[in-house]
Amino acid sequence: MELRHLRGFVAVAASGSVTAAANDLGLAPASVSEQVRRLEAALGVTLFERTPRGMRLTEPGGVLLARAQGLLDHADEVRRAVTGARRRVRIGALEMLAAAKLPAVIRRLAQRRPDLDVGVESLTRQALLEAVAGGRLDAALLLDLGDRVGGLGFDRPAGMDHLDLDEVRLSLVAAPDGDREPLLVSPPGCSIRLAADQVFGAGTPRRELTSIATAREWSRQGLGAALLPDFALGSDLDTGVLVELESRAPALALRLVWMREREPSLRDVLYALSAV
């Protein structure tokens, strides 16, 4: 087995697609397909079922996936020991968290582990989850609900674990003399949109906008009510530009997620992030 073949295999397993894995790795799809074929030839087993809906792991493929990332992590540890290179940790975040919440997380990690080089990346949630599952990111920061990853209503890769770093309060707001309807919402798949769908259901009149920032501005202009996270409100409630309306909106968890099989190699980083 060659490490580059293992990296290609892990990326395909995470995304379920050779093309998506190739994009993640910065390679041509043909190169990734060849890596998988050579790995299968070296092991003498079939690792994927090729289906019209993508690449699905076989039983031997699942066994390999449970161990492959550990092999890659160990190889990286050996490389650092030999070369003296600094350890690099890669953390991703939803776009709206990258500006509002990620800096504090990075600052905390830098203070507690100044020996690390920390890389950051902003992606949509599905891309984040695939990047973490595929090993391109070590961990990701997102908003969620409940005791398990995906409680807000999105699918998660098997074997994903989490640590809750903070609580994000949601407020239903409108301009003091503005309209209370429609409900101004962000696009489907957005964490705040998923929360709004859970709180208000499908019967509430709504207008779909391009982002949380746009929903905030439209509500400031009196064009409806918006469910907004505390970090998006700024001083609007204190200054009276917006007023809070009654709602049953739950607080969301600011959640760090990672793959369980990678926890041994990430344990010191996770401790640095969780320590008070």
Short mmCIF file of the C-alpha atoms (twelve columns), coordinates in Angstrom:
data_MODEL
# 
_entry.id   MODEL 
# 
loop_
_atom_site.group_PDB 
_atom_site.id 
_atom_site.type_symbol 
_atom_site.label_atom_id 
_atom_site.label_alt_id 
_atom_site.label_comp_id 
_atom_site.label_asym_id 
_atom_site.label_seq_id 
_atom_site.Cartn_x 
_atom_site.Cartn_y 
_atom_site.Cartn_z 
_atom_site.pdbx_PDB_model_num 
ATOM 1   C CA . MET A 1   0.000   0.000  0.000   1 
ATOM 2   C CA . GLU A 2   1.152   3.523  -0.772  1 
ATOM 3   C CA . LEU A 3   0.113   6.513  1.320   1 
ATOM 4   C CA . ARG A 4   -1.170  8.440  -1.700  1 
ATOM 5   C CA . HIS A 5   -3.424  5.493  -2.556  1 
ATOM 6   C CA . LEU A 6   -4.786  5.501  1.001   1 
ATOM 7   C CA . ARG A 7   -5.444  9.259  0.813   1 
ATOM 8   C CA . GLY A 8   -7.384  8.780  -2.399  1 
ATOM 9   C CA . PHE A 9   -9.363  5.899  -0.897  1 
ATOM 10  C CA . VAL A 10  -10.293 7.910  2.234   1 
ATOM 11  C CA . ALA A 11  -11.374 10.894 0.124   1 
ATOM 12  C CA . VAL A 12  -13.609 8.753  -2.104  1 
ATOM 13  C CA . ALA A 13  -15.125 6.994  0.923   1 
ATOM 14  C CA . ALA A 14  -15.927 10.357 2.518   1 
ATOM 15  C CA . SER A 15  -17.555 11.958 -0.525  1 
ATOM 16  C CA . GLY A 16  -18.979 8.871  -2.221  1 
ATOM 17  C CA . SER A 17  -17.689 10.198 -5.539  1 
ATOM 18  C CA . VAL A 18  -14.406 10.038 -7.437  1 
ATOM 19  C CA . THR A 19  -15.016 13.495 -8.895  1 
ATOM 20  C CA . ALA A 20  -15.674 15.086 -5.491  1 
ATOM 21  C CA . ALA A 21  -12.640 13.318 -4.011  1 
ATOM 22  C CA . ALA A 22  -10.493 14.569 -6.880  1 
ATOM 23  C CA . ASN A 23  -11.658 18.140 -6.231  1 
ATOM 24  C CA . ASP A 24  -10.792 17.777 -2.539  1 
ATOM 25  C CA . LEU A 25  -7.340  16.403 -3.333  1 
ATOM 26  C CA . GLY A 26  -6.593  18.754 -6.221  1 
ATOM 27  C CA . LEU A 27  -6.141  15.852 -8.640  1 
ATOM 28  C CA . ALA A 28  -7.740  14.670 -11.855 1 
ATOM 29  C CA . PRO A 29  -10.578 12.130 -11.412 1 
ATOM 30  C CA . ALA A 30  -8.643  9.633  -13.514 1 
ATOM 31  C CA . SER A 31  -5.734  9.826  -11.058 1 
ATOM 32  C CA . VAL A 32  -7.983  9.139  -8.079  1 
ATOM 33  C CA . SER A 33  -9.656  6.221  -9.878  1 
ATOM 34  C CA . GLU A 34  -6.228  4.764  -10.615 1 
ATOM 35  C CA . GLN A 35  -5.198  5.127  -6.950  1 
ATOM 36  C CA . VAL A 36  -8.270  3.179  -5.845  1 
ATOM 37  C CA . ARG A 37  -7.699  0.471  -8.482  1 
ATOM 38  C CA . ARG A 38  -4.054  0.046  -7.449  1 
ATOM 39  C CA . LEU A 39  -5.005  -0.173 -3.782  1 
ATOM 40  C CA . GLU A 40  -7.616  -2.820 -4.563  1 
ATOM 41  C CA . ALA A 41  -5.037  -4.734 -6.613  1 
ATOM 42  C CA . ALA A 42  -2.453  -4.528 -3.827  1 
ATOM 43  C CA . LEU A 43  -4.919  -5.841 -1.234  1 
ATOM 44  C CA . GLY A 44  -6.661  -8.319 -3.517  1 
ATOM 45  C CA . VAL A 45  -10.142 -7.112 -2.519  1 
ATOM 46  C CA . THR A 46  -12.869 -4.862 -3.903  1 
ATOM 47  C CA . LEU A 47  -13.152 -1.731 -1.765  1 
ATOM 48  C CA . PHE A 48  -16.099 -0.039 -3.484  1 
ATOM 49  C CA . GLU A 49  -19.276 -0.967 -5.279  1 
ATOM 50  C CA . ARG A 50  -19.580 1.280  -8.353  1 
ATOM 51  C CA . THR A 51  -23.255 2.305  -8.451  1 
ATOM 52  C CA . PRO A 52  -25.191 4.919  -10.482 1 
ATOM 53  C CA . ARG A 53  -25.398 6.979  -7.285  1 
ATOM 54  C CA . GLY A 54  -21.685 6.857  -6.578  1 
ATOM 55  C CA . MET A 55  -19.090 4.773  -4.788  1 
ATOM 56  C CA . ARG A 56  -20.330 2.645  -1.899  1 
ATOM 57  C CA . LEU A 57  -17.947 0.891  0.491   1 
ATOM 58  C CA . THR A 58  -17.877 -2.902 0.497   1 
ATOM 59  C CA . GLU A 59  -17.343 -4.793 3.762   1 
ATOM 60  C CA . PRO A 60  -13.532 -4.935 3.236   1 
ATOM 61  C CA . GLY A 61  -13.643 -1.241 2.342   1 
ATOM 62  C CA . GLY A 62  -15.331 -0.452 5.653   1 
ATOM 63  C CA . VAL A 63  -12.672 -2.425 7.514   1 
ATOM 64  C CA . LEU A 64  -9.917  -0.501 5.754   1 
ATOM 65  C CA . LEU A 65  -11.576 2.876  6.322   1 
ATOM 66  C CA . ALA A 66  -11.646 2.265  10.080  1 
ATOM 67  C CA . ARG A 67  -7.844  1.995  10.015  1 
ATOM 68  C CA . ALA A 68  -6.709  4.072  7.045   1 
ATOM 69  C CA . GLN A 69  -6.806  7.514  8.673   1 
ATOM 70  C CA . GLY A 70  -4.821  6.206  11.639  1 
ATOM 71  C CA . LEU A 71  -2.143  5.009  9.214   1 
ATOM 72  C CA . LEU A 72  -2.054  8.421  7.540   1 
ATOM 73  C CA . ASP A 73  -1.861  10.198 10.899  1 
ATOM 74  C CA . HIS A 74  0.998   7.950  12.011  1 
ATOM 75  C CA . ALA A 75  2.872   8.577  8.771   1 
ATOM 76  C CA . ASP A 76  2.485   12.330 9.305   1 
ATOM 77  C CA . GLU A 77  3.771   11.986 12.870  1 
ATOM 78  C CA . VAL A 78  6.837   10.089 11.614  1 
ATOM 79  C CA . ARG A 79  7.473   12.750 8.963   1 
ATOM 80  C CA . ARG A 80  7.359   15.527 11.562  1 
ATOM 81  C CA . ALA A 81  9.685   13.619 13.897  1 
ATOM 82  C CA . VAL A 82  12.227  13.124 11.133  1 
ATOM 83  C CA . THR A 83  12.051  16.596 9.573   1 
ATOM 84  C CA . GLY A 84  11.353  18.672 12.679  1 
ATOM 85  C CA . ALA A 85  8.334   20.212 10.951  1 
ATOM 86  C CA . ARG A 86  5.685   21.894 13.095  1 
ATOM 87  C CA . ARG A 87  2.421   20.092 13.504  1 
ATOM 88  C CA . ARG A 88  -0.389  21.553 11.404  1 
ATOM 89  C CA . VAL A 89  -4.033  21.444 12.480  1 
ATOM 90  C CA . ARG A 90  -6.752  22.229 9.928   1 
ATOM 91  C CA . ILE A 91  -10.086 23.568 11.193  1 
ATOM 92  C CA . GLY A 92  -13.062 24.482 9.023   1 
ATOM 93  C CA . ALA A 93  -16.202 26.458 9.790   1 
ATOM 94  C CA . LEU A 94  -19.517 27.454 8.309   1 
ATOM 95  C CA . GLU A 95  -19.127 30.782 6.537   1 
ATOM 96  C CA . MET A 96  -21.205 32.733 9.077   1 
ATOM 97  C CA . LEU A 97  -19.139 31.264 11.940  1 
ATOM 98  C CA . ALA A 98  -15.795 31.877 10.275  1 
ATOM 99  C CA . ALA A 99  -16.030 35.616 10.943  1 
ATOM 100 C CA . ALA A 100 -18.081 35.639 14.152  1 
ATOM 101 C CA . LYS A 101 -16.896 32.656 16.192  1 
ATOM 102 C CA . LEU A 102 -13.831 31.018 14.672  1 
ATOM 103 C CA . PRO A 103 -11.346 33.783 15.661  1 
ATOM 104 C CA . ALA A 104 -11.969 33.153 19.387  1 
ATOM 105 C CA . VAL A 105 -11.484 29.406 18.882  1 
ATOM 106 C CA . ILE A 106 -8.232  29.954 16.981  1 
ATOM 107 C CA . ARG A 107 -7.010  32.462 19.581  1 
ATOM 108 C CA . ARG A 108 -7.690  30.001 22.406  1 
ATOM 109 C CA . LEU A 109 -5.840  27.232 20.584  1 
ATOM 110 C CA . ALA A 110 -2.890  29.516 19.780  1 
ATOM 111 C CA . GLN A 111 -2.582  30.560 23.429  1 
ATOM 112 C CA . ARG A 112 -2.678  27.007 24.749  1 
ATOM 113 C CA . ARG A 113 -0.727  25.319 21.952  1 
ATOM 114 C CA . PRO A 114 1.699   27.851 20.437  1 
ATOM 115 C CA . ASP A 115 3.628   24.938 18.905  1 
ATOM 116 C CA . LEU A 116 0.850   24.340 16.351  1 
ATOM 117 C CA . ASP A 117 0.340   25.840 12.917  1 
ATOM 118 C CA . VAL A 118 -3.418  26.275 12.526  1 
ATOM 119 C CA . GLY A 119 -5.023  26.451 9.093   1 
ATOM 120 C CA . VAL A 120 -8.621  27.557 8.613   1 
ATOM 121 C CA . GLU A 121 -11.148 27.074 5.822   1 
ATOM 122 C CA . SER A 122 -14.710 28.314 5.292   1 
ATOM 123 C CA . LEU A 123 -17.132 25.890 3.604   1 
ATOM 124 C CA . THR A 124 -20.789 24.980 3.465   1 
ATOM 125 C CA . ARG A 125 -21.899 22.350 5.992   1 
ATOM 126 C CA . GLN A 126 -22.003 19.374 3.606   1 
ATOM 127 C CA . ALA A 127 -18.560 20.241 2.261   1 
ATOM 128 C CA . LEU A 128 -17.271 20.607 5.835   1 
ATOM 129 C CA . LEU A 129 -18.587 17.206 6.875   1 
ATOM 130 C CA . GLU A 130 -17.097 15.555 3.787   1 
ATOM 131 C CA . ALA A 131 -13.739 17.269 4.344   1 
ATOM 132 C CA . VAL A 132 -13.617 16.083 7.971   1 
ATOM 133 C CA . ALA A 133 -14.684 12.548 7.029   1 
ATOM 134 C CA . GLY A 134 -12.119 12.499 4.225   1 
ATOM 135 C CA . GLY A 135 -9.257  13.725 6.411   1 
ATOM 136 C CA . ARG A 136 -8.693  17.017 4.582   1 
ATOM 137 C CA . LEU A 137 -9.829  18.851 7.731   1 
ATOM 138 C CA . ASP A 138 -9.043  17.692 11.252  1 
ATOM 139 C CA . ALA A 139 -12.180 19.230 12.746  1 
ATOM 140 C CA . ALA A 140 -14.993 21.612 11.851  1 
ATOM 141 C CA . LEU A 141 -17.072 24.207 13.671  1 
ATOM 142 C CA . LEU A 142 -20.824 24.285 13.037  1 
ATOM 143 C CA . LEU A 143 -24.173 24.955 14.684  1 
ATOM 144 C CA . ASP A 144 -26.280 22.045 15.854  1 
ATOM 145 C CA . LEU A 145 -28.965 20.988 18.308  1 
ATOM 146 C CA . GLY A 146 -29.365 18.156 20.806  1 
ATOM 147 C CA . ASP A 147 -27.039 15.455 22.062  1 
ATOM 148 C CA . ARG A 148 -25.850 14.024 18.745  1 
ATOM 149 C CA . VAL A 149 -24.320 15.414 15.588  1 
ATOM 150 C CA . GLY A 150 -27.088 16.169 13.094  1 
ATOM 151 C CA . GLY A 151 -29.786 16.846 15.677  1 
ATOM 152 C CA . LEU A 152 -30.655 20.044 13.842  1 
ATOM 153 C CA . GLY A 153 -31.826 17.971 10.894  1 
ATOM 154 C CA . PHE A 154 -28.858 17.184 8.642   1 
ATOM 155 C CA . ASP A 155 -27.110 13.916 7.776   1 
ATOM 156 C CA . ARG A 156 -23.740 13.186 9.343   1 
ATOM 157 C CA . PRO A 157 -20.990 10.709 8.435   1 
ATOM 158 C CA . ALA A 158 -20.899 7.580  10.573  1 
ATOM 159 C CA . GLY A 159 -18.276 7.683  13.322  1 
ATOM 160 C CA . MET A 160 -18.369 11.447 13.875  1 
ATOM 161 C CA . ASP A 161 -17.969 12.784 17.422  1 
ATOM 162 C CA . HIS A 162 -18.325 16.270 18.870  1 
ATOM 163 C CA . LEU A 163 -17.507 18.781 21.590  1 
ATOM 164 C CA . ASP A 164 -19.793 21.716 22.416  1 
ATOM 165 C CA . LEU A 165 -17.784 24.912 22.898  1 
ATOM 166 C CA . ASP A 166 -20.500 27.503 23.498  1 
ATOM 167 C CA . GLU A 167 -24.208 28.257 23.252  1 
ATOM 168 C CA . VAL A 168 -25.765 30.437 20.546  1 
ATOM 169 C CA . ARG A 169 -29.065 32.088 21.461  1 
ATOM 170 C CA . LEU A 170 -31.704 32.610 18.758  1 
ATOM 171 C CA . SER A 171 -34.061 35.598 18.811  1 
ATOM 172 C CA . LEU A 172 -37.140 36.281 16.703  1 
ATOM 173 C CA . VAL A 173 -36.896 39.994 15.878  1 
ATOM 174 C CA . ALA A 174 -38.639 42.701 13.879  1 
ATOM 175 C CA . ALA A 175 -38.525 46.482 13.535  1 
ATOM 176 C CA . PRO A 176 -40.561 48.224 16.306  1 
ATOM 177 C CA . ASP A 177 -43.235 49.442 13.874  1 
ATOM 178 C CA . GLY A 178 -42.515 46.934 11.129  1 
ATOM 179 C CA . ASP A 179 -44.410 43.931 9.783   1 
ATOM 180 C CA . ARG A 180 -44.420 40.705 11.815  1 
ATOM 181 C CA . GLU A 181 -44.976 38.647 8.676   1 
ATOM 182 C CA . PRO A 182 -43.643 37.096 6.570   1 
ATOM 183 C CA . LEU A 183 -40.891 35.174 8.335   1 
ATOM 184 C CA . LEU A 184 -37.644 36.124 6.615   1 
ATOM 185 C CA . VAL A 185 -35.499 33.009 6.183   1 
ATOM 186 C CA . SER A 186 -32.136 32.044 4.747   1 
ATOM 187 C CA . PRO A 187 -31.774 29.326 2.046   1 
ATOM 188 C CA . PRO A 188 -32.532 25.646 2.731   1 
ATOM 189 C CA . GLY A 189 -29.682 23.843 4.467   1 
ATOM 190 C CA . CYS A 190 -28.566 26.878 6.477   1 
ATOM 191 C CA . SER A 191 -28.429 26.045 10.201  1 
ATOM 192 C CA . ILE A 192 -30.651 28.981 11.154  1 
ATOM 193 C CA . ARG A 193 -33.135 27.987 8.436   1 
ATOM 194 C CA . LEU A 194 -33.233 24.437 9.833   1 
ATOM 195 C CA . ALA A 195 -33.922 25.867 13.283  1 
ATOM 196 C CA . ALA A 196 -36.660 28.132 11.899  1 
ATOM 197 C CA . ASP A 197 -38.281 25.176 10.129  1 
ATOM 198 C CA . GLN A 198 -38.336 23.234 13.405  1 
ATOM 199 C CA . VAL A 199 -39.750 26.141 15.430  1 
ATOM 200 C CA . PHE A 200 -42.367 27.513 13.006  1 
ATOM 201 C CA . GLY A 201 -43.187 24.536 10.767  1 
ATOM 202 C CA . ALA A 202 -44.333 24.802 7.173   1 
ATOM 203 C CA . GLY A 203 -47.527 26.805 7.791   1 
ATOM 204 C CA . THR A 204 -45.923 30.155 8.631   1 
ATOM 205 C CA . PRO A 205 -45.806 32.620 5.689   1 
ATOM 206 C CA . ARG A 206 -42.179 33.141 4.753   1 
ATOM 207 C CA . ARG A 207 -39.893 34.854 2.278   1 
ATOM 208 C CA . GLU A 208 -36.621 33.160 1.370   1 
ATOM 209 C CA . LEU A 209 -33.591 35.453 1.154   1 
ATOM 210 C CA . THR A 210 -29.961 34.890 0.294   1 
ATOM 211 C CA . SER A 211 -28.388 34.978 3.770   1 
ATOM 212 C CA . ILE A 212 -28.770 35.684 7.478   1 
ATOM 213 C CA . ALA A 213 -27.265 39.142 6.908   1 
ATOM 214 C CA . THR A 214 -29.947 39.915 4.305   1 
ATOM 215 C CA . ALA A 215 -32.720 38.669 6.627   1 
ATOM 216 C CA . ARG A 216 -31.425 40.973 9.363   1 
ATOM 217 C CA . GLU A 217 -31.396 43.985 7.052   1 
ATOM 218 C CA . TRP A 218 -34.885 43.313 5.700   1 
ATOM 219 C CA . SER A 219 -36.235 42.993 9.239   1 
ATOM 220 C CA . ARG A 220 -34.550 46.314 10.122  1 
ATOM 221 C CA . GLN A 221 -36.405 47.831 7.177   1 
ATOM 222 C CA . GLY A 222 -39.738 46.584 8.555   1 
ATOM 223 C CA . LEU A 223 -40.346 43.935 5.908   1 
ATOM 224 C CA . GLY A 224 -40.972 41.005 8.270   1 
ATOM 225 C CA . ALA A 225 -39.620 39.074 11.242  1 
ATOM 226 C CA . ALA A 226 -36.387 37.096 11.270  1 
ATOM 227 C CA . LEU A 227 -34.943 34.393 13.509  1 
ATOM 228 C CA . LEU A 228 -31.342 35.472 14.089  1 
ATOM 229 C CA . PRO A 229 -28.377 34.161 16.110  1 
ATOM 230 C CA . ASP A 230 -27.032 36.418 18.850  1 
ATOM 231 C CA . PHE A 231 -23.759 37.061 17.013  1 
ATOM 232 C CA . ALA A 232 -25.654 38.430 13.970  1 
ATOM 233 C CA . LEU A 233 -27.692 40.993 15.938  1 
ATOM 234 C CA . GLY A 234 -24.906 43.356 16.955  1 
ATOM 235 C CA . SER A 235 -26.365 46.208 19.021  1 
ATOM 236 C CA . ASP A 236 -29.764 46.216 17.286  1 
ATOM 237 C CA . LEU A 237 -31.706 45.106 20.375  1 
ATOM 238 C CA . ASP A 238 -29.870 47.479 22.729  1 
ATOM 239 C CA . THR A 239 -30.454 50.467 20.463  1 
ATOM 240 C CA . GLY A 240 -34.074 49.578 19.690  1 
ATOM 241 C CA . VAL A 241 -33.520 49.186 15.955  1 
ATOM 242 C CA . LEU A 242 -35.034 45.718 16.398  1 
ATOM 243 C CA . VAL A 243 -37.295 44.361 19.123  1 
ATOM 244 C CA . GLU A 244 -37.502 40.756 20.281  1 
ATOM 245 C CA . LEU A 245 -40.758 38.900 19.726  1 
ATOM 246 C CA . GLU A 246 -42.006 35.886 21.627  1 
ATOM 247 C CA . SER A 247 -40.825 32.561 20.234  1 
ATOM 248 C CA . ARG A 248 -39.996 29.003 21.251  1 
ATOM 249 C CA . ALA A 249 -36.605 29.031 19.569  1 
ATOM 250 C CA . PRO A 250 -34.054 26.745 21.268  1 
ATOM 251 C CA . ALA A 251 -30.442 27.735 21.864  1 
ATOM 252 C CA . LEU A 252 -28.039 26.101 19.416  1 
ATOM 253 C CA . ALA A 253 -24.716 24.503 20.255  1 
ATOM 254 C CA . LEU A 254 -21.492 25.861 18.787  1 
ATOM 255 C CA . ARG A 255 -20.136 22.406 18.032  1 
ATOM 256 C CA . LEU A 256 -16.698 21.136 17.067  1 
ATOM 257 C CA . VAL A 257 -16.861 17.834 15.146  1 
ATOM 258 C CA . TRP A 258 -14.221 15.268 14.190  1 
ATOM 259 C CA . MET A 259 -13.979 11.610 13.190  1 
ATOM 260 C CA . ARG A 260 -13.836 9.210  16.129  1 
ATOM 261 C CA . GLU A 261 -11.022 7.096  14.692  1 
ATOM 262 C CA . ARG A 262 -8.825  10.210 14.599  1 
ATOM 263 C CA . GLU A 263 -9.371  11.100 18.243  1 
ATOM 264 C CA . PRO A 264 -6.063  9.600  19.490  1 
ATOM 265 C CA . SER A 265 -4.092  11.912 17.212  1 
ATOM 266 C CA . LEU A 266 -6.296  14.914 18.050  1 
ATOM 267 C CA . ARG A 267 -6.777  14.378 21.790  1 
ATOM 268 C CA . ASP A 268 -4.270  17.037 22.882  1 
ATOM 269 C CA . VAL A 269 -5.813  19.587 20.505  1 
ATOM 270 C CA . LEU A 270 -9.341  18.804 21.694  1 
ATOM 271 C CA . TYR A 271 -8.218  19.152 25.323  1 
ATOM 272 C CA . ALA A 272 -6.685  22.551 24.577  1 
ATOM 273 C CA . LEU A 273 -9.960  23.703 23.037  1 
ATOM 274 C CA . SER A 274 -12.154 22.365 25.826  1 
ATOM 275 C CA . ALA A 275 -10.080 23.339 28.886  1 
ATOM 276 C CA . VAL A 276 -11.493 26.249 30.889  1 
# 
